[in-house]
Amino acid sequence: MERLWSKSFILMTIGMFCLFVSFYMLYPTLPLFIKEIGGNESQVGLVMGVFMLSAVIIRPFVGWLLDRFGSRQFLIFGLLCFGTAMYLYNWIGGIFVLMVLRAFHGITWGFSTTSFLTGITDLIPTTRRGEGLGWAGMAMTLAMAIGPMFGLWLAQNFSYYSLFLYACGLAVVALCLTIGAKIPEKPRESTGKIQLFERSVLPISISVFFLFIAYGGITTFIPLFADSINVNSGTFFLVYAVTIILVRPIAGKLSDRYSEVIVIIPSLVVTILALIILSFSTNVLGMLISAVIYGIGFGSSQPALQAATIRLVSPNRTGIANASFSTATDLGIGLGAIILGWVSQYASYQVLFTVSAMSVVFSMLLFTLYTRRLKKDNENHSLIRNAN
């Protein structure tokens, strides 16, 4: 069996964990910071949205650059700029300047994350891609659990200056770890033409988009829902994170051994079940059961979908494929928060989580239809080759 746990893979995975902790430290704290400098609710949404929009716009260009020139130099550039942006928050005194900084910060996020995913993909043996991406995905999930709690603790017990300084420091740590890793610069072929999206992975990207609409609803509204039933939302995310730690290595190995389809479709069914249970939850027990089931479903499907995305393209197209995958996730999270926020204004949390479950149903149906079509196309190609 080919080696997965090389020194470079470990350094890159820890580095990505540090980067994502830095990012998630701002998730619950930046809206409070915006209010403190005089912003209102609509400006909070605008400032948060500018970041995501900038990342979505820049990712396809980053993917093209990675396929043409390699990932290492753009990863270092992205991390340098990301850390600089974090430090510059300390000098913000108004909403307009903050919006400009958020746009710049979103661009650095697009560079950093797309380069990280491509660099790690190049380090993983092809036969262990599902397992390797599962571990990398776990680093991002752990960051989602730790980052918000750490950020709130710093802001509440120290200051926003300390918050931004620590976030900047984590970006520097990620940069140092990346410099210490040896990322293979695999031969790339390019016509020189910028392609903003990888067409061959479009069906899977649409499926990912609908899956992450529900994820956007979970990350945004679980704290509010938990508060409405007098439950600590941190309990949900802690149980969810622990579940993913346990399930992702197993799901990754199953994906490598039997195929991504064997993992993805059952995982999406489990995710739907988790959201339905959550919609009927009225106490901590219901939330914990939902957290475990959601961790199993989403934690298994996300890395398998990414592995399937990479498998559909040639090695010289992994950059644009990762950019397409990340664009689908960012759009899903951003639009999911906006759409489900509108739902929450006119309906109950039960309806909100039911709508989230329906979004995953669309994701499963689209992926199932695509895999059937892909299987049929492969069978037709085999018949043509045999006839010839």
Disulfide bonds with the S-S distance in Angstrom:
none
